[in-house]
Amino acid sequence: MPLIDVDIDEVQPSPPNVPRVCVSRFLLGVSLVLIAFNLRDLFSSASALLPEIRDTFGLSTTGASLLTTLPVVCLGLFSPLAPRLAQRLGTERTLLAVLLLLALGIGLRGVGWMPLLFIGTALAGACIAVGNVLLPGLVKRDFPDRMALMTGLYTMALCASAACGAGLSLPAERLFGGSTAAALAVWALPALATGLLWLPQSLSAKAHARKARVVVAGLWRDPLAWQVTLFMGLQSALAYSVFGWLAPILRERGLDGITAGGIVSASVMVQAASCLFVPHLAVRGKDQRIINVALCLIAIGGLLGLLFAPLSTIWLWAVLQGVGQGGLIAVAMTVIVLRSPDSHVAAHLSGMAQCVGYLLAAIGPLVVGLIRSWTGSFGPCAILFVVIGLAAAANGWGAGRAQHVRTRSTLSTN
């Protein structure tokens, strides 16, 4: 099926004032990082508070599994809408709507009624899906000479968002007098603040020419595009298993809630540092095959250590897992850009990778919850993590080849 690009054929202005362009570019880069900072706390805040959520809302283990899986499913289901929304509204205005609706969805979790807990989670997940797809295309379009730096910065912001959700949610619950609902809803405030900061930029965005649009065909039949997609999905299955279940795993091993949340937060902060470093390393080599496989093995090893190693060494394994998982997130985003010949293809390869990839990723946290429910232990999840990690390594080897996806791009005036 042919795909029509998002923001194409911009009206070119006269040569701009250089200092003004530099300031504008800097503000755009900062804004993109702030937007990314709001795209992961939804997952980790629920994970850190999962035992409290179960008690407050009366959720079963299966219900808790569905709650952790629901937003990941929404990432896959709503990713294909991103190009069409951006084509109709413009990328900047679409991101403004994403931020405001994200704040609404997160806020609905704080009403204290179970149906709104799930509805708000689904709405927030849909908004995150659209934001996820649009960010790589903007990087390719507006920062072609700083792709590694910008990819590293916004993936670092994704990790920092997850770290804050994991580490601060339980203290927030204590601050609000033990209110789990308030601790869930408070994460609407950063999204709302970022939306207000983004408002002037979205309203002043330049008009785009709509008469000529680029139609991209053949992407869904390309083997390399599928390897990029499966690599994205499988590493995401590991990541969302960590976001959704690592805190409960550590609490089951005997750690108190705040310590478990602190360990998860520290691990995700290491992910943030890894996100900043890995893209630069990845683009220096002739391809990314070795680094993709190595990061998969490191992430698997860290997870196994968190499951079985003595608690006295748990911080070491958390750091190791953070290095591997953060690197995987960053390099998966990086190969989307590197395997694309231009920003038009990058936008649609991002949409494909995140549509299929996140639907696949949703299996990870769901199966972890089901294994825990069936066996009464998180130990057997080790088999699942090893299988997912090895499959990610195999597809990462293919996705890391120094090639471009083969597509046909044509202009359409329809």
VOGU-3710 file (C-alpha; in Angstrom, 3 decimals, decimal comma):
1> mplidvdide> 0,000/0,000/0,000  1,485/3,384/-0,944  2,101/5,844/1,854  1,769/9,612/1,629  4,330/11,674/3,461  3,617/13,922/6,395  5,239/17,328/5,964  6,569/17,585/2,452  7,703/20,233/0,071  7,907/23,138/2,446
11> vqpsppnvpr> 7,563/26,593/0,971  11,133/27,859/0,904  11,584/31,384/2,257  14,238/33,864/1,228  17,698/33,323/2,795  17,176/33,800/6,558  19,162/35,738/9,125  21,802/33,286/10,397  21,738/34,181/14,136  17,946/34,025/14,163
21> vcvsrfllgv> 18,030/30,608/12,505  20,534/29,345/15,107  18,335/30,501/17,992  15,241/29,053/16,351  17,028/25,732/15,786  18,198/25,635/19,388  14,670/26,287/20,685  13,277/23,613/18,381  15,834/21,098/19,635  15,076/21,902/23,282
31> slvliafnlr> 11,344/21,635/22,588  11,714/18,210/20,978  13,690/16,973/23,993  10,995/18,298/26,359  8,278/16,588/24,327  10,201/13,315/24,513  10,467/13,753/28,290  6,693/13,257/28,538  6,491/10,020/26,552  7,503/7,354/29,106
41> dlfssasall> 6,450/8,291/32,653  3,004/6,808/31,907  4,561/3,335/31,919  7,028/3,517/34,791  4,769/5,402/37,208  2,138/2,649/36,954  4,829/0,003/37,415  6,220/1,612/40,559  2,718/1,857/42,053  1,380/-1,459/40,770
51> peirdtfgls> 0,788/-3,128/44,202  -0,916/0,058/45,413  -3,000/0,284/42,219  -4,139/-3,306/42,709  -5,188/-2,569/46,280  -6,863/0,767/45,462  -8,788/-0,409/42,392  -9,203/-4,082/43,324  -7,323/-5,359/40,262  -6,427/-9,018/39,853
61> ttgasllttl> -3,028/-10,106/38,549  -4,587/-10,464/35,102  -6,101/-6,989/35,371  -2,715/-5,578/36,350  -1,162/-7,324/33,336  -3,766/-5,757/31,052  -3,114/-2,325/32,567  0,628/-2,568/31,880  0,013/-3,939/28,375  -2,783/-1,583/27,283
71> pvvclglfsp> -0,642/1,504/26,550  1,898/-0,574/24,606  -0,918/-1,988/22,466  -2,092/1,577/21,854  1,416/2,476/20,669  1,035/-0,049/17,884  -2,618/0,593/17,040  -2,392/4,376/16,785  1,040/4,784/15,190  -0,384/4,610/11,620
81> laprlaqrlg> -2,584/7,631/12,375  0,400/9,908/12,952  1,265/10,635/9,278  -2,361/11,333/8,382  -2,906/13,618/11,363  0,292/15,521/10,653  -0,626/15,810/6,974  -3,991/17,316/7,884  -2,968/19,507/10,848  0,774/19,958/10,366
91> tertllavll> 3,398/18,236/12,473  3,742/21,080/14,995  0,000/21,364/15,627  -0,354/17,603/15,862  2,302/17,532/18,574  0,455/20,286/20,447  -2,727/18,197/20,391  -0,697/15,183/21,531  0,630/17,024/24,585  -2,730/18,433/25,659
101> llalgiglrg> -4,603/15,143/25,216  -1,747/13,302/26,930  -2,199/15,555/29,960  -5,932/14,819/29,894  -5,404/11,048/29,671  -2,907/10,970/32,525  -5,193/13,193/34,591  -8,117/10,807/34,119  -6,118/8,131/35,930  -6,419/10,278/39,062
111> vgwmpllfig> -10,220/10,306/39,207  -10,168/7,091/41,252  -12,673/5,119/39,125  -11,445/1,911/37,469  -13,025/2,496/34,007  -11,378/5,927/33,799  -8,074/4,380/34,882  -8,130/2,218/31,741  -9,676/4,902/29,479  -7,113/7,487/30,534
121> talagaciav> -4,283/4,994/30,089  -5,504/4,144/26,569  -5,867/7,836/25,591  -2,385/8,626/26,882  -0,951/5,593/25,073  -2,540/6,737/21,793  -1,004/10,205/22,190  2,421/8,739/22,924  2,107/6,595/19,785  1,670/9,664/17,592
131> gnvllpglvk> 4,520/11,514/19,292  6,838/8,533/18,922  6,304/8,398/15,162  6,717/12,106/14,485  9,944/12,731/16,406  12,358/10,743/14,136  10,944/12,428/11,028  11,455/15,871/12,567  15,045/14,982/13,442  15,703/13,849/9,866
141> rdfpdrmalm> 14,004/16,966/8,475  15,336/19,711/10,739  18,635/18,287/12,036  20,175/16,312/9,143  23,650/17,398/10,248  23,061/16,531/13,920  21,151/13,272/13,677  23,260/11,324/16,182  23,230/14,144/18,724  19,493/14,796/18,478
151> tglytmalca> 18,599/11,099/18,466  20,729/10,650/21,556  19,215/13,661/23,315  15,595/12,769/22,738  16,064/9,083/23,534  17,912/10,207/26,682  14,856/12,300/27,526  12,642/9,238/27,018  14,753/7,342/29,523  14,819/10,258/31,964
161> saacgaglsl> 11,023/10,341/31,799  10,850/6,654/32,682  13,393/7,117/35,477  11,417/9,951/37,059  8,200/7,947/36,868  9,851/4,966/38,543  11,747/6,864/41,217  9,327/9,633/42,192  5,876/8,028/42,056  6,005/6,333/45,454
171> paerlfggst> 7,413/9,439/47,185  4,639/11,420/45,463  2,061/9,006/46,866  3,448/9,568/50,368  3,424/13,332/49,748  -0,265/13,172/48,785  -1,174/11,333/51,972  -1,170/7,833/50,464  -3,358/8,754/47,457  -2,430/6,422/44,611
181> aaalavwalp> -4,778/8,240/42,239  -3,103/11,599/42,894  0,363/10,068/42,405  -0,767/8,763/39,003  -2,398/12,038/37,945  0,480/14,331/38,907  2,378/13,310/35,767  -0,156/15,296/33,737  1,533/18,511/34,892  4,795/18,145/32,863
191> alatgllwlp> 2,789/17,318/29,724  0,547/20,339/30,219  3,533/22,638/30,882  5,339/21,378/27,760  2,183/21,910/25,725  2,014/25,526/26,837  5,686/26,012/25,928  5,114/24,393/22,527  2,002/26,492/21,799  3,770/29,552/20,286
201> qslsakahar> 5,978/27,360/18,100  3,038/25,343/16,810  0,991/28,453/15,994  3,882/30,142/14,183  4,818/27,065/12,118  5,302/27,848/8,441  2,706/26,710/5,973  3,522/23,686/3,890  2,687/23,140/0,268  -0,028/20,517/-0,095
211> karvvvaglw> -0,357/20,356/-3,847  2,636/18,101/-4,329  2,989/15,171/-1,969  5,462/12,326/-1,946  3,983/8,854/-2,235  6,205/6,112/-0,794  5,543/2,605/-2,129  7,129/-0,783/-1,480  8,175/-0,240/2,131  6,050/-3,042/3,575
221> rdplawqvtl> 7,514/-5,528/1,090  11,140/-4,696/1,819  13,072/-7,314/3,892  15,371/-4,722/5,448  12,374/-2,654/6,577  10,986/-5,751/8,300  14,303/-6,421/10,054  14,336/-2,835/11,324  10,720/-3,274/12,449  11,319/-6,576/14,259
231> fmglqsalay> 14,471/-5,241/15,897  12,489/-2,254/17,141  9,642/-4,433/18,386  11,690/-7,102/20,122  13,977/-4,691/21,965  10,836/-2,761/22,945  9,344/-5,969/24,355  12,334/-6,158/26,705  12,108/-2,449/27,530  8,412/-2,469/28,386
241> svfgwlapil> 8,800/-5,644/30,412  11,338/-3,685/32,475  9,119/-0,582/32,678  6,082/-2,650/33,632  7,450/-5,354/35,913  10,965/-4,692/37,212  9,759/-2,859/40,325  7,321/-5,684/41,237  10,070/-8,246/40,525  12,420/-6,497/42,956
251> rergldgita> 9,698/-6,054/45,563  8,896/-9,751/45,346  12,577/-10,489/45,941  12,298/-8,696/49,294  13,109/-5,046/48,603  10,787/-2,318/49,891  8,859/-0,226/47,386  10,988/2,917/47,541  14,255/0,973/47,220  12,870/-1,022/44,277
261> ggivsasvmv> 11,705/2,185/42,602  15,104/3,762/43,225  16,896/0,832/41,597  14,598/0,982/38,567  15,104/4,735/38,381  18,894/4,361/38,585  18,839/1,706/35,868  16,774/3,916/33,598  19,058/6,906/34,249  21,945/4,730/33,104
271> qaasclfvph> 19,807/4,042/30,032  19,643/7,800/29,493  23,442/8,108/29,556  23,745/5,118/27,219  21,201/6,733/24,867  23,396/9,806/24,559  26,600/7,882/23,883  25,507/4,956/21,685  24,257/6,873/18,586  27,657/8,550/18,213
281> lavrgkdqri> 29,351/5,162/18,458  26,868/3,590/16,057  27,344/6,131/13,266  31,155/5,949/13,440  31,335/2,356/12,214  30,655/1,166/8,702  27,497/-0,540/9,987  25,709/-1,298/13,268  25,586/-5,110/13,256  28,095/-5,813/16,041
291> invalcliai> 26,849/-3,090/18,371  23,222/-4,233/17,928  24,039/-7,811/18,913  26,359/-6,806/21,758  23,723/-4,567/23,327  21,132/-7,361/23,154  23,456/-9,707/25,039  24,260/-7,072/27,664  20,560/-6,330/28,243  19,733/-10,040/28,619
301> ggllgllfap> 22,603/-10,562/31,046  21,472/-7,620/33,157  17,900/-8,907/33,337  19,034/-12,372/34,392  21,158/-10,817/37,121  18,190/-8,792/38,382  16,131/-11,975/38,533  18,618/-14,316/40,206  21,806/-12,605/41,436  22,316/-11,929/45,171
311> lstiwlwavl> 20,610/-8,747/46,335  23,980/-7,412/47,443  24,954/-7,127/43,753  21,604/-5,872/42,478  22,808/-2,330/41,759  25,570/-3,687/39,522  23,091/-5,690/37,460  20,739/-2,692/37,287  23,543/-0,594/35,811  24,468/-3,330/33,326
321> qgvgqgglia> 20,866/-3,720/32,230  20,585/0,046/31,856  23,634/0,176/29,589  22,244/-2,553/27,338  18,610/-1,450/27,265  19,338/2,242/26,840  21,753/1,486/24,033  19,140/-0,695/22,326  16,495/2,026/22,463  18,888/4,565/20,979
331> vamtvivlrs> 20,344/2,338/18,270  16,865/1,148/17,234  15,857/4,777/16,672  19,164/5,457/14,942  18,854/2,626/12,411  15,405/3,904/11,411  17,085/7,126/10,303  20,212/5,493/8,855  18,303/2,919/6,794  16,159/5,698/5,238
341> pdshvaahls> 17,356/7,582/2,133  15,415/10,760/3,066  13,079/12,282/5,655  9,976/11,126/3,756  10,955/7,475/4,001  12,184/7,989/7,580  8,731/9,168/8,670  7,055/6,099/7,194  9,690/3,593/8,251  9,260/5,033/11,753
351> gmaqcvgyll> 5,502/4,521/11,461  5,902/0,936/10,236  8,490/0,044/12,869  6,411/1,487/15,668  3,040/0,173/14,453  4,113/-3,450/14,090  6,935/-3,198/16,612  4,841/-1,968/19,514  2,064/-4,476/18,859  4,783/-7,109/19,111
361> aaigplvvgl> 6,268/-5,369/22,154  2,929/-5,541/23,968  3,347/-9,315/24,164  6,320/-8,924/26,516  4,707/-7,336/29,603  1,489/-9,295/29,062  3,264/-12,661/29,029  5,396/-11,674/32,038  2,201/-11,025/34,004  0,615/-14,264/32,829
371> irswtgsfgp> 3,726/-16,278/33,739  3,670/-14,718/37,209  -0,023/-15,555/37,553  0,372/-19,158/36,365  3,548/-20,074/38,231  3,446/-17,770/41,260  6,994/-16,600/40,481  8,865/-14,295/38,122  11,739/-16,792/37,748  10,400/-18,579/34,641
381> cailfvvigl> 10,290/-15,198/32,868  14,027/-15,668/32,324  13,270/-18,063/29,453  11,034/-15,434/27,846  13,702/-12,734/28,183  16,384/-14,945/26,613  14,161/-15,883/23,653  13,165/-12,266/22,998  16,754/-11,051/23,367  18,198/-13,605/20,951
391> aaaangwgag> 15,486/-12,869/18,379  16,247/-9,150/18,739  19,953/-9,864/18,202  19,231/-11,824/15,009  17,128/-9,029/13,536  19,540/-6,399/14,828  22,291/-8,055/12,798  20,189/-7,662/9,645  18,971/-4,157/10,499  22,539/-3,034/11,108
401> raqhvrtrst> 23,688/-3,573/7,522  24,848/-0,402/5,749  22,003/-0,306/3,234  18,884/1,726/2,555  15,380/0,296/2,401  14,191/-0,037/-1,179  11,125/2,095/-1,871  9,668/4,025/-4,766  8,940/7,691/-4,037  6,823/9,671/-6,487
411> lstn> 5,086/13,033/-6,450  1,325/13,084/-6,291  -0,963/16,067/-6,823  -4,119/14,264/-5,662
//
